[in-house]
């Protein structure tokens, strides 16, 4: 069963999400807290598989929390859950290294699938937000599912999680130069100008 930590400053929202998760039988809420600072303390005392986190909170907000985790080398899986249909927030969360981004009007089934997805190393994003920031991607030809090698998909998933080449190298036990080559190959194969566009393309065409 997947363990979840909930971070949201609104108590009723937190408790509502916790109750939904309990109904699923696939995950359980290990703890709840009201902001990023409290979450950092909780994570030290009781690690979880997935952090389900609001974005706008007093104190340390959700995006700042992810940045702080990644800056310390912590690859904690974080699924952003917010009421704001804001593509700029989505881009900021993506750049910070969040593993997923959904809106709070999500169904129970979709939420649980998202938690399972990111817990398994995948990436999930609200489709309408992806379409807002994926200018040109919808018009590009769909990528062949086999265009990337297994190792390249693994590297791209870690790129989507906000890891640097050095951090990816440590995770998958490769030389940093080898990881850099894999990233270059991914950009070339997907015809993308940078890492963010490659992640958006991969999300849009469900390559990761």
N, C-alpha and C positions, 0 to 999 in steps of 0.2 A: 504494500500500500504506500502511495506517495505522501510524504509529509509536507505540509504547507505552513508557511508563516504569513499572516495577513497584516498589512501595514496600511492603515487608513485613519484619518483623524475623526471621521464620523462613526461614532459607536454603533448606531443602528445599521449603517451600511456594512460595517465589518461583521456584525453578528448575522446579518442577513446572508452575506456571502458564505460565512462559516456554516450556516445551516444548510445552504444549498450543497456545499461540498460534502457535508456529512451524508446527504441523501444519495450520493453517487456510489458509495461503497468502493470507489477506486482510489480515493484520497481522503486524508484526514487533516484537520487543522490542528497543528501542534501548539501554536500560540498566536496571540494578536497583540498589536501595539499601535500607537497613535502617530508616530513619525519615524523618520530615518535614523535619528540618534538612538531612539529606543530599540529599533530593529538591529542596529549594530551590536548593542548589548545583548539582545536576545540570541542573536546568531552565535555569539561566543559561548553562551550557556547551553543553547539547544539548537544545533544545526538542523536545517531542513533541506529537503530536496528542491523545493521551489518557493521563492518569495513572490507573493501576489501583492503588488504595491500600487497605491494611488500615486498620482504625480504631484498635485498641488496640496501641500500640507504645511502647517507652521513648523518652524525649525528646519531640520534637514528634509528637503522635499525629495520626491522619488527619483528624479533625474540626478540630483546631486548625490543621492545615496548610491546609485549605480556607479557614478564617476568615482566616488570614494572607494568603493569596493574594487573597481578595476585598477585604480591607481596603486592599491596595496597588493595587487596580484591575485585578488580573490575572484575566482570564476563562478561565484554563486549564481545560480540560475534565477533570473528575475523576469516575471511576467507583469507588465504594466497594465493596470485596469483603471480606466478613467472615464469621467462623464463628458470630457471635452473632445469634440470631433474637430481636432485642430492638427492639420498636417505638419505645422511647424514643430509642435510638441512631439509628434511622431518622429520627425527627423532628428530632433535633439535626443530623444530616447534611443534611437537607432545609433547615432554617433557615440552616445555614452557607453553603449554596449549592452543594452537591454536585450533579452532573448525573445520578447514578444510584446505585442501592444494590442489591447482589445478595449472596447467601450463597455461601460457597466450595464448597458441594456442587453448584453449577451445572454443567450439561453444557457440553461444548466448544461445541456449536452455539449454545446460549443465550448463552454468554459472548461469542462472536464477534459475534453479532447485537446484543448490548448495546453492545459497543465500536463497531460500525458506527453504531448508533443515536445514541449520544452524540456521536460524531465528526461526525455530520451535523447536530448541533444539537438532537437530540431528548432525551428524558428517559426513563429506565427505572427501574422499582422492582420489588422482589420482591412479587408479588401478595398473598401471605399477610400481609405487613407492612402493605401498603396497607389491606387489609380490617380489620386490627386497629385502625387509627387513623382509619378513615373512617366513624365512627359516623353513621348516617343517610344516607350517600351511597348505599349499596347499595339502600336503600328508595326513594331519589329516582328519578324517571323518567329513563331514559337521555337524554343530550343528543343532539340532532340534530347530525350531523357538520358541518353547515353553519351551526350557530348562531353561530359566531365568524367574523369576516372573516379574510382572510389576514393582515392586519396585526395583528389582535388575537391570533391564534395565535402570531405571531412574538413579540409582546410577552410573552405568557404563557410561552412557552418560555424567554425571558430571565429572567422572574420566577422560574421554576423553577430557573434557574441561580444564583439568589441575587443578581441585580443590582438595584440601586436604580433609581428612576425616572431619576435623573440619568445613571447609567451606561448604562441602556437608551437614553436619548436620544442619548448619544454614539455608541453602537454602530450605531443605525439612522438616525442623522442627522435627528432630529426635535427640536422644542422640548420641554423637560421638561414644560411644561403639557399638550402634546398627548399625551405618554406617560401622564401622570396621567389624562387623560380616557379613554384606551384602557383603562387598568387599571380605572377605574370602570365602564366599559361591560362589561368581562369579568365583574366581580363581579356586576353587575346581571343580565346574561344567564344566568349560571350559578347565580344566586340564592345566592351565597356571601357569608359575613360578612367574610372577610379573604383575603389573598393565599395563605396556606398552605392554607386550605380549597379555594380555587380550583384550586391546583396538584394537590391530592389528587383532587379531582373530575375534573380533566382527565386525570390518570393513569388513574383507575379506568375512565373511559369512553373512553380512548384518543383524546383530542382533541389531544394533543401527543405 
